[in-house]
Amino acid sequence: MRAPSPWKHSGASSALRSWAQTGPDAAERIARAVIDFALQMLTEDHEDVADVLRHLEAVGVGQALDAHPAPAGAHHG
């Protein structure tokens, strides 16, 4: 008996099946489409992706430090 697919209720199964049927040549086009989409989502007009990623990293580090402050008496190197 075959195990049920974890993708049964999403479009992922059909998307993966379509991708598999198109062959390895589709991988580059799909990767470029994903990268272009991410660039559009991360940046606004004339923003540099590296600057945006550095800002996101700084925000994430700040949030982590806020969530898990250093113990009292601890000092940084």
Secondary structure, 3 states (H helix, E strand, C coil): CCCCCCCCCCCHHHHHHHHHHHCCHHHHHHHHHHHHHHHHHHCCCCCCHHHHHHHHHHHHHHHHHHHCCCCCCCCCC
